[in-house]
C-alpha cells in the first residue's frame, strides 16, 4: 500500500514537472516569435475611431505586406509613442485631398472606412479631412522612396502625417490584421 502511494505521488510530480516544462518552453517560444513575427499592442487614444477604440487589443503581423488603406502599427517619428494609423500614400504616389475627396495619382479613391463620418460632416457644412497635398506637406510632388503618408480615421482629431510628416519604412512595425479584444468586437481587417 505504501509503495503504491509513493508511485502515485512520484507520477504526479513527474506529470507536474512535465506540464510546467511544457508551459515554460511554450512561453519562451511565443516570446521569441513575438520579437520577429507578431505583436499584440493595445490601442491608445481616439485617432482611429470608429475603426478602433481606446483600449482595443490588436494583432500586428510584423512581416505583413504594406498596401494602401492597410492599418499599420508605427513608431511615431521623434517620440517613443507607438500608434495605429492607416496608409493613405505609398512611395512614388501623388496624394491630394480637396473638398473631402482623396486623389491618388490623379484618380479619385473611395475611403469606405470613413464614409459615414464624412457624410455627417458634409451634412453639417464641414470637411472631414482638411485640404492638403503631398506638395504642401513636403515641398515635393511625390512621396519619396521609403516614406509613407499615414492618417488616422478620426481625421478632425487625429495627430498623423499632416502634423509629424511622412513616416520612414523602418518606423512601421507591422500590419494590423485584426482586433482581438474585446472578444465581442473581434474583427479581421
SULDAZI-V59758 format. One record per residue. N is the residue number from 1. D_CENTER is the distance of its C-alpha to the mean C-alpha in whole Angstrom. Layout:
# SULDAZI-V59758
[[N/D_CENTER] [N/D_CENTER]]
This chain:
# SULDAZI-V59758
[[1/61] [2/60] [3/59] [4/57] [5/55] [6/54] [7/53] [8/51] [9/50] [10/49] [11/47] [12/45] [13/44] [14/43] [15/41] [16/39] [17/39] [18/38] [19/35] [20/34] [21/34] [22/32] [23/29] [24/29] [25/29] [26/26] [27/24] [28/25] [29/24] [30/20] [31/20] [32/21] [33/18] [34/15] [35/16] [36/16] [37/14] [38/12] [39/10] [40/10] [41/9] [42/10] [43/8] [44/11] [45/13] [46/13] [47/11] [48/9] [49/13] [50/14] [51/11] [52/9] [53/12] [54/13] [55/13] [56/11] [57/10] [58/7] [59/8] [60/7] [61/9] [62/10] [63/13] [64/11] [65/13] [66/11] [67/12] [68/13] [69/11] [70/8] [71/5] [72/3] [73/4] [74/7] [75/10] [76/12] [77/15] [78/18] [79/17] [80/16] [81/13] [82/9] [83/7] [84/4] [85/6] [86/7] [87/10] [88/13] [89/15] [90/16] [91/19] [92/22] [93/21] [94/23] [95/21] [96/23] [97/22] [98/26] [99/27] [100/23] [101/23] [102/21] [103/23] [104/22] [105/25] [106/27] [107/26] [108/24] [109/21] [110/20] [111/17] [112/17] [113/14] [114/16] [115/20] [116/21] [117/20] [118/21] [119/25] [120/25] [121/25] [122/27] [123/30] [124/30] [125/31] [126/27] [127/25] [128/21] [129/20] [130/23] [131/24] [132/23] [133/23] [134/22] [135/26] [136/26] [137/23] [138/24] [139/27] [140/27] [141/27] [142/24] [143/21] [144/22] [145/21] [146/18] [147/17] [148/14] [149/14] [150/11] [151/11] [152/10] [153/12] [154/14] [155/16] [156/19] [157/17] [158/14] [159/15] [160/13] [161/15] [162/18] [163/18] [164/17] [165/18] [166/16] [167/14] [168/15] [169/14] [170/15] [171/12] [172/9] [173/9] [174/7] [175/6] [176/4] [177/8] [178/9] [179/10] [180/12] [181/14] [182/16] [183/18] [184/19] [185/16] [186/15] [187/13] [188/12] [189/10]]
